[in-house]
Amino acid sequence: MTTLTHDPARTASAGPARKQWIPRLGGPVWLVWRQHRAAFWTLIAVTVVGVAVMVHLRGQMMDYLAAQPPTSRRPGGLPPDFEAYADPLFSIGSYLSYVPVLAGVFLGAPLIAGDLETGTAKLVTSQSVGRLRWLVVKLAVPAVMLALSTGVLTAVLTWWWSPVKGLSSGLIWTAFFSVTGVVPVAYALLTFTVGVAVGMVLRRTLVSMVVTLGIVVAIGFVWSELWRSLGNIMSVSTDTGVGPGAVRPELPTEAEQQGQGTYFLTSSGDRLDWTTCLDRIEDDRAHTACLESKHVIGWSMDYLPVTQMQTMQWLGAGLMLALTAVVAAFVILRGRKRLL
């Protein structure tokens, strides 16, 4: 004897099955994703692999630190074999510094130049899709993918670096300033947008990539020379003389010295270069007399404290995003008038 647990007739009268809603890309978004899916999937893969590697290495480093006495967690206090755990952190941070170059050369420059070369831009804009809409989507989809990928990698690197910040010479904040926080995201968006603009103007993919590489290198040079000017230079001085036995000023922990070294401080508050009376350095008495004749009362040093790091990063990122907005506006305005 068979027992029915399901009534076929009732099922048949239940009407059509409910359709499950599945998010799908459509219109220009689908087209942009389809065109650049190789680059997008590469970004996703690099992000996943990068995060997995950094989480694994951070776990090893934290296990090592947990085995050390708490008193050793100070600059220079860890054993020499700690460098074996610090070197990968520094190396991966160095690799992330190339993200802006890759974003500009391999993602930004071919984005529109490739469409102009192959005629895809003319085909797309001859359809019902407006030129403005196509340009906005063309910029926005890769920019969002790039920002998400760079942001995730940067956040994990910052999380990895934070527990050991400043514990060795290679882990000082100035070495990680441009690869942690918000700077990498803004930096990558700027070089990406510059690459798009170059590709739109030159209309040739290979030439655009070469020119973009030169511009991105120039931006990197300018950034490396200027980012310290975003901070407020501090000074530490002494007024107990500069003769034998006088104590020199000490910098705060993790501070980076600025300027040309230690200056001589005079009673009027002026500062003299370290080469002052250098020609009499061989004779202590003559050297001291020379400094006294110039009313030198101590030393003075300039520095950037680590406490300004986040403020400087937000300022730098704000400047980069402002430039990005200007370049993006140029791309859209030019593209609406002279794209084809």
LUMKOLKE-581450 format. One line per field, with one value per residue (C-alpha): x, y, z negated. Coordinates in Angstrom, 2 decimals. Layout:
# LUMKOLKE-581450
px = (X ...)
py = (Y ...)
pz = (Z ...)
//
This chain:
# LUMKOLKE-581450
px = (0.00 1.24 0.57 0.44 2.18 1.77 -1.41 -0.56 -3.89 -3.38 0.03 -1.27 -3.91 -1.44 -0.74 2.61 5.68 6.91 9.88 12.97 14.46 18.08 20.06 21.40 23.49 21.81 22.30 25.61 26.67 26.46 28.34 31.18 31.42 31.43 34.12 36.48 35.54 39.09 40.48 37.69 38.08 41.83 41.20 38.90 41.35 44.32 42.28 41.19 44.69 46.29 43.93 44.45 48.25 48.25 45.91 48.11 51.34 49.79 48.75 52.32 53.64 51.14 51.99 55.65 54.86 52.71 55.73 57.85 57.83 55.59 58.57 60.16 57.41 59.26 61.39 64.45 63.35 62.47 65.07 66.81 64.80 61.70 62.89 61.87 58.23 58.67 60.24 57.10 55.06 57.45 57.62 53.85 53.55 56.05 54.00 50.87 52.70 52.55 48.74 48.41 50.79 48.86 45.53 46.59 48.48 46.50 43.00 42.64 44.57 42.91 39.42 38.21 41.21 40.45 36.82 37.88 40.33 37.92 34.90 32.97 32.43 30.77 28.61 27.47 26.64 24.64 22.19 19.52 22.10 23.05 26.69 26.69 25.21 27.68 30.64 29.48 28.99 32.28 34.09 32.04 32.11 35.93 36.36 34.11 35.87 39.28 38.27 36.84 39.85 42.41 40.42 40.19 43.89 44.89 42.63 44.10 47.66 46.91 45.45 48.59 50.99 49.24 50.45 54.11 54.18 57.57 59.00 61.82 63.54 61.65 58.23 58.25 55.13 56.81 57.55 53.85 52.33 51.36 50.20 47.92 44.77 42.82 45.77 46.06 42.38 42.53 45.91 44.65 41.50 43.60 45.98 43.09 41.23 44.39 44.88 41.31 41.84 45.09 43.43 40.57 42.92 45.44 42.85 45.52 45.85 49.57 50.61 48.21 49.66 53.21 52.29 50.22 53.18 55.30 52.62 52.01 55.73 55.80 52.81 54.59 57.70 55.73 53.80 56.97 58.42 55.33 53.44 55.55 54.50 50.95 52.08 52.86 56.59 57.31 60.53 62.30 65.06 67.46 68.84 71.55 74.47 76.32 79.60 80.97 78.38 75.43 72.40 71.09 67.34 65.58 62.85 59.50 58.91 58.43 59.02 60.93 63.57 63.15 65.47 69.24 70.05 70.49 70.54 72.22 69.68 70.56 69.30 67.13 65.38 67.13 68.63 72.04 73.11 75.10 78.12 78.39 81.99 82.77 86.21 87.17 85.81 89.32 89.90 87.20 88.01 88.03 84.86 83.05 84.20 82.97 79.52 79.33 80.12 77.02 74.92 74.30 72.47 71.43 70.29 67.08 65.63 62.58 60.41 57.12 55.27 53.44 50.29 49.81 49.82 46.05 45.40 48.07 46.66 43.16 44.53 46.52 43.58 41.32 43.69 43.93 40.17 39.71 42.13 40.31 37.02 38.56 40.00 36.74 34.82 37.25 36.68 32.90 32.79 35.24 33.61 30.18 31.51 34.48 34.43 33.85)
py = (0.00 3.42 6.64 9.90 12.80 15.28 16.13 16.53 18.15 20.84 21.55 21.87 24.42 26.59 28.64 29.61 29.33 32.58 34.07 34.66 38.10 37.92 41.15 41.51 44.13 45.92 48.68 50.56 48.99 45.52 46.71 48.26 45.16 42.94 44.99 45.08 41.92 40.55 43.59 43.52 39.83 40.37 43.13 40.84 37.96 40.12 41.55 38.15 36.66 39.76 39.79 36.06 36.45 39.47 37.87 34.76 36.75 38.95 35.86 34.57 37.94 38.23 34.71 35.74 38.94 37.03 34.89 37.96 39.80 42.90 45.10 44.31 46.12 49.37 50.77 48.57 46.35 43.21 40.53 40.71 37.78 40.00 41.44 38.15 39.12 42.82 42.39 40.91 43.80 46.30 44.39 44.14 47.81 48.53 46.45 48.42 51.62 50.49 50.36 53.99 53.24 50.13 51.94 54.74 52.77 49.51 50.54 54.26 54.84 52.06 52.69 55.14 55.09 51.44 52.23 55.07 52.85 49.98 52.14 50.87 54.42 55.40 52.29 52.77 56.44 55.80 53.72 54.98 55.50 59.12 60.12 61.66 58.56 56.30 58.44 58.56 54.80 54.25 56.21 55.14 51.34 50.95 53.71 51.90 48.60 50.25 52.10 48.97 46.83 49.43 50.28 46.66 45.98 49.20 48.55 45.09 46.41 49.15 46.53 44.42 47.33 49.01 46.66 47.02 50.63 52.10 48.96 48.80 51.21 49.83 50.24 53.98 55.94 57.90 54.65 53.67 57.12 56.66 53.03 53.18 55.10 56.94 58.05 54.94 55.08 58.77 58.29 55.38 57.28 60.29 58.31 56.30 59.46 61.02 57.89 58.16 61.81 61.05 58.23 60.49 63.18 60.95 58.36 55.64 52.95 52.23 55.86 56.75 54.09 55.34 58.98 58.09 56.21 59.35 61.53 59.09 58.93 62.73 62.80 60.31 62.47 65.60 63.73 62.34 65.85 67.62 65.34 66.35 69.97 68.93 68.70 71.35 71.35 71.27 72.24 71.07 73.23 73.44 76.55 75.04 75.82 73.83 73.21 69.86 67.98 69.96 67.81 67.84 67.93 64.61 63.99 62.50 58.82 58.01 61.63 62.30 65.01 67.74 70.37 70.25 68.81 70.44 74.21 76.54 78.54 82.11 84.17 86.22 83.08 83.06 79.86 79.47 76.76 73.84 75.07 78.14 78.40 75.12 76.40 76.43 73.02 71.63 73.97 73.58 76.87 78.85 77.11 77.87 81.48 81.83 80.48 82.69 85.72 84.87 84.48 80.76 79.27 75.82 73.60 73.38 70.65 70.47 67.39 65.94 63.99 60.76 62.26 64.33 61.34 60.88 64.59 64.81 61.75 63.23 66.53 64.77 62.56 65.61 67.35 64.26 63.79 67.45 66.99 63.79 65.66 68.31 65.73 63.76 66.94 67.55 64.01 64.37 67.86 67.02 63.67 65.23 67.54 65.91 62.22 60.86)
pz = (0.00 1.01 -0.94 0.92 -0.76 2.08 4.02 7.74 8.50 5.88 7.23 10.77 9.73 7.81 10.91 12.41 10.19 8.63 10.47 8.37 8.74 9.78 10.13 13.63 15.33 18.17 20.70 20.69 17.37 18.89 21.97 19.95 17.77 20.85 22.57 19.60 17.76 18.02 16.20 13.61 12.86 12.59 10.04 8.06 8.17 7.14 4.28 2.98 3.25 1.75 -1.21 -1.84 -1.76 -4.06 -6.58 -6.66 -7.09 -9.75 -11.68 -11.64 -12.78 -15.63 -16.80 -16.92 -18.83 -21.31 -22.18 -22.97 -26.32 -26.32 -27.20 -23.83 -21.90 -21.47 -18.64 -18.36 -21.24 -19.28 -18.44 -15.05 -13.68 -13.81 -10.51 -8.86 -9.67 -8.93 -5.49 -3.83 -5.21 -3.71 -0.42 0.06 -0.86 1.91 4.38 3.53 4.39 8.05 8.07 9.29 12.17 13.21 12.83 15.14 17.77 18.06 17.00 17.69 20.92 23.02 21.65 24.29 26.64 27.40 28.23 30.49 32.33 32.86 33.64 30.59 29.37 32.66 32.63 29.04 29.35 32.55 30.50 28.12 25.36 24.95 25.19 21.72 20.14 21.88 20.78 17.17 17.02 18.84 16.13 13.13 13.41 13.61 11.00 8.53 9.14 8.74 5.58 3.97 4.83 3.72 0.61 -0.54 0.06 -1.67 -4.65 -5.18 -4.83 -7.39 -9.75 -9.31 -9.88 -12.82 -15.63 -14.60 -13.48 -14.23 -15.88 -13.33 -10.97 -7.97 -9.58 -10.24 -9.30 -6.51 -4.67 -4.74 -4.31 -0.65 -0.88 -3.91 -4.81 -2.13 0.00 2.25 3.26 4.20 5.88 8.02 9.04 10.07 12.28 13.72 14.70 16.13 18.24 19.55 20.47 22.28 24.19 25.22 26.50 28.26 29.50 29.80 27.16 27.21 27.48 24.70 22.41 22.97 22.42 19.36 17.91 18.20 16.63 13.78 13.03 12.97 10.60 8.35 8.26 7.40 4.70 3.13 2.97 1.66 -0.72 -3.72 -3.18 -4.13 -7.74 -10.32 -11.04 -14.78 -16.59 -19.71 -21.25 -24.16 -25.88 -28.06 -25.82 -23.19 -24.95 -26.13 -28.17 -26.86 -26.08 -22.53 -21.88 -21.43 -18.90 -20.01 -19.30 -15.60 -14.59 -11.38 -11.43 -8.83 -7.44 -7.16 -10.57 -13.96 -14.04 -16.54 -18.55 -19.52 -22.46 -20.10 -18.83 -15.47 -14.16 -12.57 -10.17 -11.49 -9.50 -11.73 -13.10 -11.37 -10.39 -14.12 -15.02 -15.55 -18.52 -21.19 -22.90 -19.68 -18.50 -21.75 -21.67 -18.12 -19.03 -22.10 -19.97 -17.96 -21.16 -20.64 -23.64 -22.42 -19.58 -17.63 -15.42 -13.14 -12.85 -11.67 -14.38 -13.66 -15.17 -12.01 -9.70 -9.28 -8.88 -6.21 -4.45 -4.34 -3.04 -0.34 0.62 0.79 3.19 5.37 5.47 6.39 9.30 10.23 10.39 12.63 15.03 15.05 15.90 18.75 20.07 20.01 21.50 24.26 24.88 25.39 28.10 29.75 28.92 32.46)
//
